């Protein structure tokens, strides 16, 4: 009996996944590094299991649907997750989500990153 492989983005629409890839292609190296670091910091709090990776996928979906043009905005959207999602599992992780917000916010302040998402005006 084989266990089904977990794919954190399987619930994310193809359209959103394509936008994530397109955004990544046009990001500068510094922004890519900031994105990776914020995700790593978040996963260090949530864990790298299915739940942790699933939370990352949900945040990236929210980021793209909101119109952000830079995945380095990831940290801005962690707190929006609890506002948008009404999920019992997330409520159980509320303390961990708050801790991740604090850790990632400290990172964003340290590197003087914007507090508002980078969106296109067009």
LINWOPE-V778738 format. One record per residue. N is the residue number from 0. RES is the residue in three letters. SS is DSSP state (A for helix, B for strand, O for the rest). PHI is phi in whole degrees, 0 to 359 (999 if undefined). OMEGA is omega as a letter, one per 40 degrees, with the letter a starting at -180 (999 if undefined). Layout:
n=N res=RES ss=SS phi=PHI omega=OMEGA
n=N res=RES ss=SS phi=PHI omega=OMEGA
//
This chain:
n=0 res=UNK ss=O phi=999 omega=a
n=1 res=UNK ss=O phi=265 omega=i
n=2 res=UNK ss=O phi=275 omega=i
n=3 res=UNK ss=O phi=294 omega=i
n=4 res=UNK ss=O phi=289 omega=i
n=5 res=UNK ss=O phi=280 omega=i
n=6 res=UNK ss=O phi=235 omega=a
n=7 res=UNK ss=O phi=301 omega=a
n=8 res=UNK ss=O phi=260 omega=a
n=9 res=UNK ss=O phi=294 omega=i
n=10 res=UNK ss=O phi=270 omega=i
n=11 res=UNK ss=O phi=271 omega=a
n=12 res=UNK ss=O phi=298 omega=i
n=13 res=UNK ss=A phi=302 omega=a
n=14 res=UNK ss=A phi=301 omega=i
n=15 res=UNK ss=A phi=293 omega=i
n=16 res=UNK ss=A phi=300 omega=i
n=17 res=UNK ss=A phi=296 omega=i
n=18 res=UNK ss=A phi=296 omega=i
n=19 res=UNK ss=A phi=301 omega=i
n=20 res=UNK ss=A phi=296 omega=i
n=21 res=UNK ss=A phi=297 omega=i
n=22 res=UNK ss=A phi=299 omega=a
n=23 res=UNK ss=A phi=303 omega=a
n=24 res=UNK ss=A phi=302 omega=a
n=25 res=UNK ss=A phi=261 omega=i
n=26 res=UNK ss=O phi=280 omega=i
n=27 res=UNK ss=O phi=285 omega=a
n=28 res=UNK ss=A phi=299 omega=a
n=29 res=UNK ss=A phi=297 omega=i
n=30 res=UNK ss=A phi=294 omega=i
n=31 res=UNK ss=A phi=299 omega=i
n=32 res=UNK ss=A phi=296 omega=i
n=33 res=UNK ss=A phi=297 omega=i
n=34 res=UNK ss=A phi=299 omega=a
n=35 res=UNK ss=A phi=301 omega=a
n=36 res=UNK ss=A phi=296 omega=i
n=37 res=UNK ss=A phi=294 omega=i
n=38 res=UNK ss=A phi=294 omega=i
n=39 res=UNK ss=A phi=298 omega=i
n=40 res=UNK ss=A phi=298 omega=i
n=41 res=UNK ss=A phi=297 omega=a
n=42 res=UNK ss=A phi=293 omega=i
n=43 res=UNK ss=A phi=293 omega=i
n=44 res=UNK ss=A phi=270 omega=a
n=45 res=UNK ss=A phi=277 omega=a
n=46 res=UNK ss=O phi=98 omega=a
n=47 res=UNK ss=O phi=263 omega=i
n=48 res=UNK ss=O phi=280 omega=a
n=49 res=UNK ss=A phi=302 omega=a
n=50 res=UNK ss=A phi=298 omega=a
n=51 res=UNK ss=A phi=300 omega=i
n=52 res=UNK ss=A phi=293 omega=i
n=53 res=UNK ss=A phi=294 omega=i
n=54 res=UNK ss=A phi=296 omega=i
n=55 res=UNK ss=A phi=301 omega=a
n=56 res=UNK ss=A phi=298 omega=i
n=57 res=UNK ss=A phi=296 omega=i
n=58 res=UNK ss=A phi=296 omega=i
n=59 res=UNK ss=A phi=296 omega=i
n=60 res=UNK ss=A phi=296 omega=i
n=61 res=UNK ss=A phi=299 omega=a
n=62 res=UNK ss=A phi=303 omega=a
n=63 res=UNK ss=A phi=292 omega=a
n=64 res=UNK ss=A phi=296 omega=i
n=65 res=UNK ss=O phi=281 omega=i
n=66 res=UNK ss=O phi=99 omega=i
n=67 res=UNK ss=B phi=296 omega=a
n=68 res=UNK ss=O phi=250 omega=a
n=69 res=UNK ss=O phi=211 omega=i
n=70 res=UNK ss=A phi=294 omega=i
n=71 res=UNK ss=A phi=292 omega=i
n=72 res=UNK ss=A phi=283 omega=a
n=73 res=UNK ss=A phi=316 omega=a
n=74 res=UNK ss=A phi=298 omega=i
n=75 res=UNK ss=A phi=292 omega=a
n=76 res=UNK ss=A phi=266 omega=a
n=77 res=UNK ss=A phi=299 omega=a
n=78 res=UNK ss=A phi=291 omega=i
n=79 res=UNK ss=A phi=290 omega=a
n=80 res=UNK ss=A phi=303 omega=a
n=81 res=UNK ss=A phi=291 omega=i
n=82 res=UNK ss=A phi=286 omega=a
n=83 res=UNK ss=A phi=272 omega=a
n=84 res=UNK ss=O phi=274 omega=i
n=85 res=UNK ss=O phi=242 omega=a
n=86 res=UNK ss=O phi=231 omega=a
n=87 res=UNK ss=A phi=299 omega=i
n=88 res=UNK ss=A phi=297 omega=i
n=89 res=UNK ss=A phi=294 omega=i
n=90 res=UNK ss=A phi=299 omega=i
n=91 res=UNK ss=A phi=294 omega=a
n=92 res=UNK ss=O phi=264 omega=a
n=93 res=UNK ss=A phi=309 omega=a
n=94 res=UNK ss=A phi=298 omega=i
n=95 res=UNK ss=A phi=292 omega=i
n=96 res=UNK ss=A phi=293 omega=i
n=97 res=UNK ss=A phi=297 omega=i
n=98 res=UNK ss=A phi=297 omega=i
n=99 res=UNK ss=A phi=296 omega=i
n=100 res=UNK ss=A phi=301 omega=a
n=101 res=UNK ss=A phi=297 omega=a
n=102 res=UNK ss=A phi=295 omega=a
n=103 res=UNK ss=A phi=289 omega=i
n=104 res=UNK ss=A phi=300 omega=i
n=105 res=UNK ss=A phi=298 omega=i
n=106 res=UNK ss=A phi=298 omega=a
n=107 res=UNK ss=A phi=296 omega=i
n=108 res=UNK ss=A phi=293 omega=a
n=109 res=UNK ss=A phi=303 omega=a
n=110 res=UNK ss=O phi=262 omega=i
n=111 res=UNK ss=O phi=51 omega=i
n=112 res=UNK ss=O phi=275 omega=a
n=113 res=UNK ss=O phi=297 omega=i
n=114 res=UNK ss=O phi=263 omega=i
n=115 res=UNK ss=O phi=243 omega=i
n=116 res=UNK ss=O phi=298 omega=i
n=117 res=UNK ss=O phi=270 omega=a
n=118 res=UNK ss=B phi=242 omega=i
n=119 res=UNK ss=O phi=280 omega=i
n=120 res=UNK ss=O phi=274 omega=a
n=121 res=UNK ss=O phi=260 omega=999
//
